[in-house]
Amino acid sequence: MSPLLIIVTALLILYACYNFVTLKPGKAPPGPGRLPLWGSYWFLLWGDYRFPHNTITYYVKKYKSKIISLWMGNYYTIVVNDYESVKEVLTRKEFDGRDTTSFMGLARSWGKTLGIFFNDSEEWQEQRRFALRNMRDFGFGRRHEELENLFQEELRILVDTIKNGPINESEKGVVNGDLVYFPNILYPACSNLIWSVMTGENFGREHHDELRELCISASMFQKGGETSIGALAMTPWLSYFGNMFGFRDWVDGHQGMIRFIKRYIDERSEAALANKPIEGFIPEYLKGLKEGNLSEDYSEKQLIMVVVDFMFPALSAVPSVIVHGYKYMMHYPEVMKKAQEELDHVVGRERFPGWNDRKNLPYTEAVIREVMRKETLTPMSVAHRCTENTTFRGYDIPLNTVMITNLSEMHNDSDLWGDPENFRPERFLDKNGQPVKDFTLPFGFGRRVCGGETFARFMIFELFATMIQQFDFSFVEGQPTNIEDKYPGLIVQPTRTWIRLTSRN
């Protein structure tokens, strides 16, 4: 081979490599290049291996741009990081899509596109509308006296377990004297409420161990989901390497939830429909299937996935938010004291705070909002997909571009918050101590907003307020109670920990 041919070949190879690393479609926002296999994800991992979304902050500053482009493997991806851009992405219909061919999404649903989270087009909208319309009748997303009374009873059991000690072996695993194990202690209260909406039934205290197992499955699923926008999503063949990338946790956690729901369906579908009135969403759905009133898009498998998608946030995300809040109270005791004084003044200690009290507890509500700002549960939300060629803020956005709303960066944007590094609930109050507009978006926004936002806020408020009303929280030596003690996944969950609770009565 002649020296000239060698030089030309080398130059062509270098040009091809340069194009691979730097080329982006059309007029693209600034951002890092890509490397083989995982594209720009290598650079995110290099910046912060456990929480790669944190690296985006570096590129926002480096390129002086709130909109960043990168490659997640072969997926061309746009990441938006400021309030206005995030809201625009979440409200434009052409950005409502999901990656319905995703390995992680298909792996959980028998190789089909089912449910709400990993579904799009008309099927997603139809299933969501049907679910929300029917669940409202059972207290999901609106005031419902029976459901609120049920939650008050769950709060009473929770407080009694901590104050008077466990009554069975299951409770001994979460209460030991004045030491309480979080978030597991909260699992029955959170899961029993959503289960009541789904089935019209609830578990007595003697069966709370089953609810704890269900929530642990949901937590495993969430934790294993850190790979859903990472290694496995881009290179599915890595799933054959055991649990190295969390795939086994993802599968086992999801299967645990499916088994729980399927057991109910198998035990009650025929008997419940024949002998008792419809009391929950699952019986309502099953009745429609049995009577042939639903289209071919409705099936038992579809039902299971829809129920999972509505349940798993209540099973794992709500307890996580609350424990994040308790940890902040331990690190900022002056904030906890101020919230307790407000609760004492408005509610007293003879009864638990109720949903009607929320409007009269602005500081307590501000504390919860600040916790959800500081600890963005879904830092990069759930990825959207562009469903047509379009433009966004002067940039070209091709069909199937992945659109990521970086809620964590938005919640820590100094242009919006001034001093985002500080934990300061007062930012949500005016000079008279009354609530101001909340610019946080912990539940998303637009048509893809979390369908359970109202339900979740109800549970978070009552659990958080009741527990700080009844107890003081303090550290246990050697336990992981630092703010940074958390692990990644579909949501950022606090590390399980023992906390000392002292009764305020």
The 8 nearest C-alpha neighbors of each residue, nearest first, counted from 0:
[[1, 4, 2, 5, 3, 6, 8, 7],
 [0, 2, 4, 3, 5, 6, 7, 8],
 [1, 3, 5, 4, 6, 0, 7, 8],
 [4, 2, 6, 5, 1, 7, 0, 8],
 [5, 3, 7, 1, 6, 2, 8, 0],
 [4, 6, 2, 8, 3, 7, 9, 1],
 [7, 5, 9, 3, 4, 8, 10, 2],
 [6, 8, 4, 10, 9, 5, 11, 3],
 [9, 7, 11, 5, 10, 6, 4, 12],
 [8, 10, 12, 6, 11, 7, 5, 13],
 [11, 9, 13, 7, 12, 8, 14, 6],
 [12, 10, 14, 8, 13, 9, 15, 7],
 [11, 13, 15, 9, 10, 14, 16, 8],
 [12, 14, 10, 16, 11, 15, 17, 9],
 [15, 13, 11, 17, 12, 16, 10, 18],
 [14, 16, 12, 18, 17, 13, 11, 19],
 [17, 15, 13, 19, 14, 18, 12, 20],
 [18, 16, 14, 20, 19, 15, 13, 21],
 [17, 19, 22, 15, 21, 16, 20, 14],
 [20, 18, 16, 17, 21, 22, 15, 33],
 [19, 21, 33, 32, 17, 18, 34, 16],
 [20, 22, 32, 18, 19, 17, 23, 33],
 [23, 21, 18, 19, 20, 24, 32, 17],
 [24, 22, 27, 25, 21, 26, 75, 69],
 [23, 25, 27, 26, 22, 397, 395, 396],
 [26, 24, 395, 27, 23, 394, 396, 397],
 [25, 27, 395, 394, 24, 28, 23, 393],
 [26, 28, 394, 25, 395, 23, 29, 24],
 [29, 27, 68, 67, 66, 394, 30, 26],
 [30, 28, 67, 68, 27, 62, 31, 64],
 [29, 31, 68, 67, 69, 28, 32, 58],
 [32, 30, 69, 39, 33, 29, 68, 42],
 [33, 31, 20, 21, 39, 69, 30, 34],
 [32, 34, 38, 39, 20, 70, 31, 35],
 [33, 35, 38, 20, 39, 37, 36, 32],
 [36, 34, 38, 37, 33, 72, 20, 19],
 [35, 37, 72, 38, 34, 234, 233, 73],
 [38, 36, 72, 40, 35, 71, 41, 39],
 [37, 39, 33, 72, 34, 70, 71, 40],
 [40, 38, 33, 70, 41, 42, 69, 71],
 [39, 41, 43, 42, 38, 37, 71, 44],
 [40, 42, 44, 39, 43, 45, 37, 38],
 [43, 41, 45, 40, 44, 39, 46, 31],
 [44, 42, 51, 40, 46, 54, 45, 41],
 [45, 43, 48, 47, 41, 51, 46, 42],
 [44, 46, 42, 43, 47, 48, 41, 51],
 [45, 47, 54, 43, 44, 42, 48, 51],
 [48, 46, 51, 44, 50, 45, 49, 54],
 [47, 49, 44, 51, 50, 45, 46, 43],
 [50, 48, 47, 51, 487, 44, 486, 52],
 [49, 51, 47, 52, 48, 53, 487, 44],
 [52, 50, 47, 43, 53, 44, 48, 54],
 [51, 53, 54, 50, 55, 43, 379, 378],
 [54, 52, 51, 55, 56, 50, 47, 46],
 [53, 55, 46, 56, 57, 43, 52, 51],
 [54, 56, 58, 57, 53, 52, 59, 43],
 [57, 55, 59, 54, 58, 53, 60, 408],
 [56, 58, 54, 55, 60, 59, 61, 53],
 [59, 57, 61, 55, 60, 56, 62, 30],
 [60, 58, 56, 64, 57, 63, 61, 62],
 [59, 61, 63, 58, 57, 62, 56, 64],
 [60, 62, 58, 59, 63, 57, 64, 56],
 [61, 63, 64, 60, 59, 58, 29, 30],
 [64, 62, 60, 59, 61, 65, 58, 29],
 [63, 65, 62, 59, 66, 67, 60, 29],
 [64, 66, 80, 59, 81, 79, 67, 63],
 [67, 65, 79, 64, 78, 28, 80, 68],
 [66, 68, 78, 30, 28, 29, 77, 79],
 [69, 67, 77, 30, 28, 76, 29, 78],
 [68, 70, 76, 30, 39, 31, 75, 77],
 [69, 71, 75, 39, 38, 74, 72, 76],
 [72, 70, 74, 38, 40, 39, 73, 37],
 [71, 73, 37, 38, 233, 74, 70, 36],
 [72, 74, 71, 70, 75, 38, 233, 37],
 [75, 73, 71, 72, 70, 76, 401, 400],
 [74, 76, 70, 400, 401, 69, 73, 71],
 [77, 75, 401, 69, 70, 400, 68, 402],
 [76, 78, 68, 402, 67, 403, 401, 79],
 [79, 77, 403, 67, 66, 404, 402, 68],
 [80, 78, 66, 404, 405, 85, 84, 65],
 [79, 81, 405, 65, 409, 408, 66, 404],
 [80, 82, 409, 84, 83, 65, 85, 79],
 [83, 81, 85, 84, 409, 86, 80, 438],
 [82, 84, 86, 85, 81, 87, 88, 80],
 [85, 83, 87, 86, 81, 82, 79, 88],
 [84, 86, 82, 88, 87, 83, 404, 79],
 [87, 85, 89, 83, 84, 88, 90, 82],
 [88, 86, 84, 90, 89, 85, 91, 83],
 [87, 89, 85, 86, 91, 90, 94, 84],
 [88, 90, 86, 445, 87, 444, 91, 85],
 [89, 91, 445, 87, 88, 86, 92, 446],
 [92, 90, 93, 88, 94, 89, 87, 95],
 [91, 93, 95, 94, 90, 89, 446, 96],
 [92, 94, 386, 91, 385, 95, 387, 96],
 [95, 93, 385, 92, 96, 384, 91, 383],
 [96, 94, 92, 93, 383, 384, 97, 447],
 [97, 95, 384, 119, 383, 94, 386, 385],
 [96, 98, 384, 383, 99, 119, 118, 117],
 [97, 99, 100, 101, 384, 96, 117, 383],
 [98, 100, 101, 97, 118, 117, 112, 104],
 [101, 99, 98, 102, 105, 104, 112, 97],
 [102, 100, 104, 103, 99, 98, 105, 232],
 [101, 103, 105, 104, 106, 232, 100, 235],
 [104, 102, 106, 101, 105, 227, 232, 107],
 [103, 105, 101, 102, 106, 117, 107, 99],
 [104, 106, 110, 102, 108, 107, 111, 103],
 [107, 105, 103, 104, 110, 108, 102, 109],
 [106, 108, 105, 104, 109, 103, 250, 253],
 [109, 107, 105, 110, 111, 106, 113, 112],
 [108, 110, 111, 107, 106, 105, 112, 300],
 [109, 111, 105, 108, 106, 112, 107, 104],
 [112, 110, 109, 105, 108, 113, 106, 104],
 [111, 113, 118, 99, 105, 108, 110, 117],
 [114, 112, 301, 111, 118, 304, 108, 115],
 [113, 115, 305, 304, 301, 118, 116, 308],
 [116, 114, 118, 123, 117, 305, 308, 127],
 [115, 117, 118, 114, 308, 381, 97, 119],
 [118, 116, 104, 115, 97, 99, 114, 98],
 [117, 119, 115, 123, 116, 99, 112, 97],
 [118, 120, 123, 96, 97, 122, 121, 117],
 [121, 119, 122, 123, 124, 96, 118, 95],
 [120, 122, 124, 123, 125, 119, 126, 118],
 [121, 123, 125, 124, 120, 126, 119, 296],
 [122, 124, 119, 126, 118, 121, 125, 115],
 [125, 123, 127, 121, 122, 126, 128, 120],
 [124, 126, 122, 128, 127, 123, 121, 129],
 [127, 125, 129, 123, 128, 124, 130, 122],
 [126, 128, 124, 130, 125, 129, 131, 123],
 [129, 127, 125, 131, 130, 126, 132, 124],
 [128, 130, 126, 132, 127, 131, 125, 133],
 [131, 129, 127, 133, 128, 132, 134, 126],
 [130, 132, 134, 128, 133, 129, 135, 127],
 [133, 131, 129, 130, 135, 134, 128, 136],
 [132, 134, 130, 135, 131, 136, 280, 129],
 [135, 133, 131, 136, 137, 139, 280, 132],
 [134, 136, 139, 138, 137, 133, 132, 140],
 [137, 135, 134, 133, 138, 139, 132, 279],
 [136, 138, 135, 134, 196, 139, 279, 143],
 [137, 139, 143, 135, 141, 136, 146, 140],
 [140, 138, 135, 134, 141, 137, 454, 196],
 [139, 141, 453, 454, 135, 138, 451, 142],
 [142, 140, 138, 139, 143, 135, 453, 454],
 [143, 141, 138, 144, 140, 147, 139, 146],
 [142, 144, 138, 146, 145, 147, 141, 137],
 [143, 145, 147, 146, 148, 142, 138, 149],
 [146, 144, 148, 147, 143, 149, 138, 150],
 [147, 145, 149, 148, 143, 144, 138, 150],
 [146, 148, 144, 150, 149, 145, 143, 151],
 [149, 147, 151, 145, 146, 150, 144, 152],
 [150, 148, 146, 152, 147, 151, 145, 153],
 [151, 149, 153, 147, 152, 148, 154, 146],
 [150, 152, 154, 148, 153, 149, 155, 147],
 [153, 151, 155, 149, 150, 154, 156, 148],
 [154, 152, 150, 156, 188, 155, 151, 157],
 [153, 155, 157, 151, 152, 156, 158, 150],
 [154, 156, 152, 158, 153, 157, 159, 151],
 [157, 155, 159, 153, 154, 158, 160, 152],
 [156, 158, 154, 160, 155, 159, 153, 161],
 [159, 157, 161, 155, 160, 156, 162, 154],
 [158, 160, 156, 162, 161, 157, 163, 155],
 [161, 159, 164, 157, 158, 165, 163, 162],
 [160, 162, 158, 159, 164, 163, 174, 157],
 [163, 161, 159, 160, 164, 158, 502, 177],
 [164, 162, 159, 160, 161, 165, 158, 166],
 [163, 165, 160, 161, 162, 166, 174, 176],
 [166, 164, 170, 160, 171, 167, 174, 163],
 [165, 167, 170, 164, 168, 171, 160, 169],
 [168, 166, 169, 170, 165, 171, 205, 172],
 [169, 167, 171, 170, 172, 166, 165, 208],
 [168, 170, 171, 167, 172, 208, 173, 207],
 [169, 171, 165, 172, 173, 168, 167, 174],
 [172, 170, 168, 174, 169, 173, 165, 175],
 [171, 173, 170, 169, 174, 168, 175, 180],
 [172, 174, 180, 170, 171, 179, 184, 183],
 [175, 173, 179, 171, 178, 172, 170, 176],
 [174, 176, 178, 177, 171, 179, 173, 172],
 [177, 175, 178, 174, 164, 179, 161, 162],
 [176, 178, 499, 500, 175, 179, 501, 174],
 [179, 177, 499, 175, 176, 498, 174, 497],
 [180, 178, 174, 497, 498, 173, 499, 181],
 [179, 181, 497, 173, 496, 184, 183, 182],
 [182, 180, 183, 496, 184, 495, 497, 179],
 [181, 183, 184, 185, 318, 322, 495, 180],
 [184, 182, 181, 186, 185, 180, 173, 211],
 [183, 185, 182, 173, 181, 186, 180, 179],
 [186, 184, 183, 182, 188, 187, 318, 189],
 [185, 187, 183, 189, 211, 188, 184, 190],
 [188, 186, 190, 210, 189, 191, 207, 185],
 [187, 189, 153, 191, 186, 190, 185, 192],
 [190, 188, 186, 187, 191, 192, 313, 314],
 [189, 191, 187, 314, 192, 193, 188, 186],
 [192, 190, 194, 188, 201, 187, 193, 189],
 [191, 193, 195, 194, 190, 189, 150, 196],
 [192, 194, 196, 195, 190, 191, 197, 310],
 [195, 193, 197, 191, 196, 192, 198, 190],
 [194, 196, 199, 200, 192, 198, 201, 193],
 [197, 195, 193, 137, 194, 279, 198, 199],
 [196, 198, 280, 279, 194, 195, 281, 199],
 [197, 199, 279, 200, 195, 196, 281, 194],
 [198, 200, 279, 195, 278, 196, 197, 201],
 [201, 199, 195, 198, 194, 202, 196, 279],
 [202, 200, 195, 191, 194, 203, 199, 192],
 [201, 203, 206, 191, 207, 204, 200, 205],
 [204, 202, 205, 206, 201, 207, 191, 153],
 [203, 205, 207, 206, 202, 156, 187, 208],
 [204, 206, 203, 207, 208, 167, 202, 166],
 [207, 205, 208, 204, 203, 209, 202, 210],
 [208, 206, 210, 204, 209, 187, 205, 211],
 [207, 209, 211, 206, 210, 169, 212, 205],
 [210, 208, 212, 207, 211, 206, 213, 202],
 [211, 209, 213, 207, 212, 208, 187, 214],
 [210, 212, 208, 214, 213, 209, 186, 215],
 [213, 211, 215, 209, 210, 214, 216, 208],
 [212, 214, 210, 216, 211, 215, 256, 209],
 [215, 213, 217, 314, 211, 216, 212, 218],
 [214, 216, 218, 212, 217, 213, 211, 219],
 [215, 217, 252, 219, 213, 214, 218, 255],
 [218, 216, 214, 220, 215, 219, 252, 311],
 [217, 219, 215, 221, 220, 216, 315, 222],
 [220, 218, 252, 216, 222, 248, 217, 221],
 [219, 221, 252, 249, 217, 223, 218, 253],
 [222, 220, 489, 224, 218, 488, 219, 223],
 [221, 223, 488, 219, 224, 220, 225, 218],
 [224, 222, 249, 245, 248, 220, 225, 221],
 [223, 225, 489, 488, 221, 227, 226, 222],
 [488, 226, 224, 489, 223, 227, 222, 487],
 [225, 227, 229, 224, 228, 231, 230, 223],
 [226, 228, 224, 232, 225, 229, 103, 231],
 [229, 227, 226, 232, 225, 230, 231, 233],
 [230, 228, 226, 227, 232, 231, 233, 225],
 [229, 231, 233, 226, 232, 234, 228, 37],
 [232, 230, 235, 234, 233, 226, 229, 237],
 [231, 233, 227, 230, 229, 228, 234, 235],
 [234, 232, 72, 231, 230, 235, 37, 229],
 [233, 235, 231, 236, 232, 230, 237, 36],
 [236, 234, 231, 237, 238, 232, 233, 102],
 [237, 235, 238, 234, 239, 231, 240, 233],
 [236, 238, 239, 235, 240, 234, 231, 244],
 [237, 239, 236, 240, 235, 246, 241, 231],
 [238, 240, 237, 241, 236, 235, 242, 246],
 [241, 239, 238, 237, 243, 242, 244, 236],
 [242, 240, 243, 239, 238, 247, 246, 244],
 [243, 241, 245, 247, 244, 246, 240, 248],
 [242, 244, 241, 245, 240, 246, 238, 237],
 [243, 245, 242, 246, 226, 231, 230, 238],
 [246, 244, 223, 242, 248, 247, 243, 249],
 [245, 247, 249, 248, 242, 244, 223, 238],
 [246, 248, 242, 250, 249, 245, 251, 241],
 [249, 247, 223, 251, 245, 246, 219, 250],
 [248, 250, 223, 220, 246, 247, 252, 251],
 [251, 249, 247, 253, 248, 252, 254, 246],
 [252, 250, 254, 248, 253, 249, 247, 255],
 [253, 251, 216, 220, 219, 255, 249, 254],
 [252, 254, 250, 256, 255, 251, 220, 249],
 [253, 255, 257, 251, 256, 252, 250, 258],
 [256, 254, 252, 258, 253, 216, 257, 251],
 [255, 257, 259, 253, 254, 258, 213, 216],
 [256, 258, 254, 260, 259, 255, 261, 253],
 [259, 257, 261, 255, 256, 260, 262, 254],
 [258, 260, 256, 262, 257, 261, 255, 263],
 [261, 259, 257, 263, 262, 258, 256, 264],
 [262, 260, 264, 258, 263, 259, 257, 265],
 [263, 261, 265, 259, 260, 264, 258, 266],
 [262, 264, 266, 260, 261, 265, 267, 259],
 [263, 265, 261, 268, 267, 262, 266, 260],
 [266, 264, 262, 263, 267, 268, 261, 269],
 [267, 265, 263, 264, 262, 268, 270, 269],
 [266, 268, 271, 270, 264, 269, 265, 263],
 [267, 269, 264, 271, 270, 265, 272, 266],
 [270, 268, 272, 271, 267, 273, 266, 265],
 [271, 269, 273, 267, 272, 268, 274, 266],
 [272, 270, 267, 275, 268, 273, 274, 269],
 [271, 273, 269, 270, 274, 268, 275, 286],
 [272, 274, 270, 271, 269, 275, 276, 268],
 [273, 275, 271, 272, 270, 276, 269, 277],
 [274, 276, 271, 272, 273, 277, 270, 278],
 [277, 275, 278, 274, 272, 271, 273, 282],
 [276, 278, 282, 283, 279, 275, 272, 271],
 [279, 277, 199, 276, 198, 282, 280, 137],
 [280, 278, 198, 199, 197, 196, 281, 282],
 [279, 281, 197, 283, 282, 134, 198, 284],
 [280, 282, 284, 283, 197, 279, 198, 285],
 [283, 281, 285, 284, 280, 279, 277, 286],
 [282, 284, 280, 286, 281, 285, 277, 279],
 [283, 285, 281, 287, 286, 282, 280, 288],
 [286, 284, 282, 288, 287, 283, 281, 289],
 [285, 287, 289, 283, 288, 284, 282, 290],
 [286, 288, 292, 284, 290, 285, 289, 293],
 [289, 287, 285, 291, 286, 290, 293, 284],
 [290, 288, 286, 287, 291, 285, 292, 284],
 [289, 291, 287, 292, 288, 286, 293, 285],
 [292, 290, 288, 289, 293, 287, 294, 286],
 [291, 293, 287, 290, 288, 294, 289, 286],
 [294, 292, 291, 287, 288, 297, 295, 296],
 [295, 293, 296, 297, 292, 291, 288, 298],
 [294, 296, 297, 293, 298, 291, 288, 292],
 [297, 295, 294, 298, 122, 301, 293, 126],
 [298, 296, 295, 294, 301, 293, 299, 302],
 [299, 297, 301, 300, 302, 296, 288, 295],
 [298, 300, 302, 301, 303, 297, 285, 288],
 [301, 299, 303, 302, 298, 304, 113, 108],
 [300, 302, 298, 304, 299, 303, 113, 114],
 [303, 301, 299, 305, 300, 304, 306, 298],
 [302, 304, 300, 306, 301, 305, 307, 299],
 [305, 303, 114, 307, 301, 306, 302, 308],
 [304, 306, 114, 308, 302, 307, 303, 115],
 [305, 307, 303, 309, 304, 308, 310, 302],
 [308, 306, 304, 310, 305, 309, 311, 303],
 [309, 307, 305, 306, 310, 311, 304, 115],
 [308, 310, 306, 307, 311, 305, 312, 451],
 [311, 309, 307, 313, 308, 312, 306, 314],
 [310, 312, 314, 313, 217, 307, 308, 315],
 [311, 313, 316, 314, 315, 310, 317, 309],
 [314, 312, 317, 311, 310, 315, 316, 189],
 [313, 315, 311, 214, 190, 312, 217, 189],
 [314, 316, 218, 312, 318, 313, 317, 217],
 [315, 317, 312, 319, 318, 313, 320, 314],
 [316, 318, 313, 320, 319, 315, 459, 321],
 [319, 317, 321, 320, 316, 315, 182, 322],
 [320, 318, 316, 322, 317, 321, 492, 493],
 [321, 319, 323, 317, 318, 322, 324, 316],
 [320, 322, 324, 318, 323, 319, 463, 459],
 [321, 323, 325, 324, 319, 320, 318, 326],
 [324, 322, 320, 326, 321, 325, 319, 327],
 [325, 323, 321, 322, 327, 326, 370, 320],
 [326, 324, 322, 328, 327, 323, 321, 329],
 [327, 325, 329, 323, 328, 324, 322, 330],
 [326, 328, 330, 324, 329, 325, 331, 323],
 [327, 329, 331, 325, 335, 326, 330, 332],
 [330, 328, 326, 327, 331, 332, 473, 472],
 [329, 331, 327, 328, 332, 326, 482, 481],
 [330, 332, 328, 333, 334, 329, 327, 335],
 [333, 331, 335, 334, 328, 329, 330, 336],
 [332, 334, 336, 335, 331, 337, 328, 338],
 [335, 333, 337, 332, 336, 331, 338, 328],
 [336, 334, 332, 328, 338, 333, 337, 339],
 [337, 335, 339, 333, 334, 338, 332, 340],
 [336, 338, 340, 334, 339, 335, 333, 341],
 [339, 337, 341, 335, 363, 340, 336, 342],
 [340, 338, 342, 336, 341, 337, 468, 343],
 [339, 341, 343, 337, 342, 338, 344, 336],
 [342, 340, 338, 344, 339, 343, 345, 337],
 [343, 341, 339, 345, 346, 340, 344, 338],
 [344, 342, 347, 340, 341, 346, 345, 339],
 [343, 345, 341, 342, 347, 346, 340, 339],
 [344, 346, 342, 343, 347, 341, 359, 360],
 [347, 345, 342, 343, 344, 352, 348, 350],
 [346, 348, 343, 344, 349, 345, 342, 350],
 [349, 347, 350, 343, 346, 351, 468, 469],
 [348, 350, 347, 351, 346, 504, 343, 352],
 [351, 349, 348, 352, 347, 346, 353, 465],
 [350, 352, 465, 353, 348, 349, 346, 151],
 [353, 351, 465, 356, 346, 461, 464, 350],
 [354, 352, 355, 356, 351, 461, 357, 151],
 [353, 355, 356, 357, 457, 352, 461, 460],
 [354, 356, 353, 357, 358, 359, 352, 360],
 [357, 355, 354, 353, 359, 358, 352, 360],
 [356, 358, 360, 359, 354, 355, 364, 361],
 [359, 357, 360, 356, 361, 355, 354, 364],
 [360, 358, 356, 357, 361, 345, 355, 362],
 [359, 361, 357, 363, 358, 362, 364, 356],
 [362, 360, 364, 363, 359, 365, 433, 434],
 [361, 363, 365, 364, 360, 366, 338, 424],
 [362, 364, 366, 338, 365, 360, 361, 367],
 [363, 365, 361, 367, 362, 366, 360, 368],
 [366, 364, 362, 368, 424, 363, 367, 427],
 [367, 365, 424, 369, 363, 364, 368, 370],
 [366, 368, 370, 364, 365, 369, 371, 363],
 [369, 367, 365, 371, 370, 366, 372, 364],
 [368, 370, 372, 366, 424, 371, 367, 373],
 [369, 371, 367, 373, 372, 368, 324, 374],
 [372, 370, 374, 368, 369, 375, 373, 367],
 [373, 371, 369, 370, 374, 410, 375, 368],
 [372, 374, 370, 371, 375, 369, 410, 422],
 [375, 373, 371, 372, 376, 370, 323, 320],
 [376, 374, 378, 371, 407, 372, 377, 373],
 [375, 377, 490, 491, 374, 378, 441, 371],
 [378, 376, 380, 490, 375, 379, 489, 491],
 [379, 377, 407, 406, 375, 380, 376, 405],
 [380, 378, 405, 404, 406, 377, 403, 381],
 [379, 381, 377, 378, 404, 382, 406, 405],
 [382, 380, 379, 383, 403, 377, 404, 116],
 [381, 383, 403, 402, 380, 401, 384, 97],
 [382, 384, 402, 97, 96, 401, 95, 94],
 [385, 383, 96, 401, 97, 399, 94, 402],
 [384, 386, 94, 399, 400, 398, 93, 387],
 [385, 387, 93, 398, 399, 96, 384, 94],
 [388, 386, 398, 385, 389, 93, 397, 399],
 [387, 389, 397, 398, 396, 386, 390, 385],
 [390, 388, 396, 387, 395, 397, 391, 398],
 [391, 389, 395, 396, 394, 393, 392, 388],
 [390, 392, 394, 393, 395, 396, 389, 88],
 [391, 393, 394, 390, 84, 395, 66, 28],
 [394, 392, 391, 390, 395, 26, 27, 28],
 [395, 393, 391, 26, 390, 27, 392, 396],
 [396, 394, 390, 26, 25, 27, 389, 397],
 [395, 397, 390, 389, 388, 394, 400, 391],
 [398, 396, 388, 400, 389, 399, 395, 387],
 [397, 399, 387, 388, 385, 386, 400, 396],
 [400, 398, 385, 384, 386, 401, 397, 387],
 [399, 401, 385, 75, 398, 76, 384, 397],
 [402, 400, 76, 384, 383, 77, 399, 75],
 [401, 403, 383, 77, 384, 382, 76, 78],
 [404, 402, 78, 382, 405, 77, 379, 383],
 [403, 405, 79, 85, 379, 406, 78, 380],
 [404, 406, 379, 80, 407, 408, 79, 378],
 [407, 405, 409, 378, 408, 379, 404, 410],
 [406, 408, 378, 410, 409, 405, 375, 411],
 [407, 409, 411, 410, 406, 405, 80, 412],
 [408, 410, 81, 406, 412, 80, 411, 407],
 [411, 409, 407, 408, 372, 412, 406, 439],
 [412, 410, 419, 408, 409, 413, 407, 416],
 [411, 413, 409, 414, 415, 410, 408, 416],
 [412, 414, 417, 416, 415, 419, 418, 411],
 [415, 413, 412, 417, 416, 81, 411, 418],
 [414, 416, 413, 412, 417, 82, 411, 409],
 [417, 415, 413, 419, 418, 414, 412, 411],
 [418, 416, 413, 414, 419, 415, 412, 420],
 [417, 419, 420, 416, 421, 413, 411, 412],
 [420, 418, 411, 416, 421, 413, 417, 412],
 [419, 421, 418, 422, 411, 373, 413, 417],
 [422, 420, 419, 423, 418, 373, 424, 417],
 [423, 421, 424, 420, 369, 373, 419, 370],
 [422, 424, 425, 421, 426, 369, 366, 427],
 [425, 423, 366, 365, 369, 426, 427, 422],
 [426, 424, 428, 427, 423, 365, 362, 429],
 [425, 427, 424, 428, 423, 429, 365, 416],
 [426, 428, 425, 435, 365, 434, 424, 437],
 [429, 427, 434, 433, 432, 425, 435, 426],
 [428, 430, 432, 431, 433, 435, 434, 427],
 [429, 431, 432, 428, 433, 425, 434, 435],
 [432, 430, 429, 433, 428, 434, 435, 361],
 [431, 433, 428, 429, 430, 434, 361, 362],
 [432, 434, 428, 429, 431, 361, 435, 430],
 [435, 433, 428, 427, 361, 429, 432, 436],
 [436, 434, 428, 427, 429, 437, 433, 426],
 [437, 435, 438, 434, 427, 428, 439, 429],
 [436, 438, 439, 435, 427, 368, 434, 440],
 [439, 437, 436, 440, 82, 410, 415, 427],
 [438, 440, 437, 441, 372, 410, 368, 371],
 [439, 441, 443, 442, 438, 444, 406, 410],
 [440, 442, 443, 439, 375, 371, 376, 372],
 [443, 441, 449, 440, 448, 452, 444, 380],
 [444, 442, 448, 440, 441, 449, 447, 445],
 [443, 445, 448, 89, 447, 442, 440, 446],
 [446, 444, 90, 89, 448, 447, 443, 86],
 [445, 447, 448, 444, 90, 89, 95, 92],
 [446, 448, 445, 449, 444, 95, 443, 89],
 [449, 447, 444, 443, 445, 446, 442, 450],
 [448, 450, 442, 451, 452, 447, 443, 444],
 [451, 449, 452, 448, 131, 309, 447, 453],
 [450, 452, 454, 449, 453, 455, 140, 309],
 [453, 451, 455, 454, 449, 450, 456, 442],
 [454, 452, 456, 140, 455, 451, 457, 141],
 [453, 455, 451, 457, 140, 452, 456, 139],
 [456, 454, 452, 458, 457, 453, 451, 459],
 [457, 455, 459, 453, 458, 454, 460, 452],
 [456, 458, 454, 455, 460, 459, 453, 461],
 [459, 457, 455, 461, 456, 460, 462, 454],
 [460, 458, 456, 462, 457, 461, 463, 455],
 [459, 461, 463, 457, 458, 462, 464, 456],
 [460, 462, 464, 458, 463, 459, 465, 457],
 [463, 461, 465, 459, 464, 460, 458, 466],
 [462, 464, 460, 466, 461, 465, 459, 321],
 [463, 465, 461, 467, 466, 462, 460, 468],
 [466, 464, 468, 462, 463, 467, 351, 461],
 [465, 467, 469, 468, 463, 464, 470, 462],
 [466, 468, 470, 469, 464, 465, 471, 463],
 [469, 467, 465, 466, 339, 464, 470, 342],
 [468, 470, 466, 467, 503, 502, 465, 504],
 [471, 469, 502, 467, 503, 501, 466, 500],
 [470, 472, 501, 500, 467, 502, 503, 473],
 [473, 471, 500, 499, 329, 470, 501, 498],
 [474, 472, 499, 329, 498, 500, 471, 475],
 [475, 473, 498, 499, 476, 480, 329, 472],
 [474, 476, 478, 498, 499, 477, 497, 473],
 [477, 475, 478, 474, 479, 480, 498, 497],
 [476, 478, 475, 479, 480, 474, 497, 496],
 [477, 479, 476, 475, 480, 496, 497, 474],
 [480, 478, 484, 481, 496, 494, 477, 495],
 [479, 481, 478, 484, 326, 482, 496, 474],
 [482, 480, 484, 483, 479, 326, 330, 478],
 [481, 483, 484, 480, 326, 327, 485, 323],
 [484, 482, 481, 485, 480, 493, 486, 479],
 [485, 483, 481, 494, 482, 479, 493, 480],
 [486, 484, 493, 494, 492, 483, 491, 487],
 [485, 487, 492, 491, 493, 494, 488, 484],
 [488, 486, 491, 225, 222, 490, 50, 492],
 [225, 487, 489, 222, 490, 224, 221, 491],
 [488, 490, 224, 221, 225, 222, 377, 491],
 [489, 491, 377, 488, 376, 492, 221, 487],
 [492, 490, 487, 376, 486, 488, 377, 485],
 [491, 493, 319, 485, 486, 490, 494, 487],
 [494, 492, 485, 319, 484, 495, 323, 486],
 [493, 495, 485, 484, 496, 492, 486, 479],
 [496, 494, 181, 493, 182, 180, 497, 479],
 [495, 497, 181, 180, 479, 478, 494, 498],
 [498, 496, 180, 179, 178, 181, 478, 475],
 [497, 499, 179, 178, 475, 474, 473, 500],
 [500, 498, 178, 473, 177, 472, 474, 475],
 [501, 499, 472, 177, 471, 470, 178, 498],
 [502, 500, 471, 470, 503, 499, 177, 472],
 [501, 503, 470, 504, 469, 471, 500, 162],
 [502, 504, 470, 469, 501, 471, 468, 348],
 [503, 502, 469, 348, 470, 501, 468, 349]]
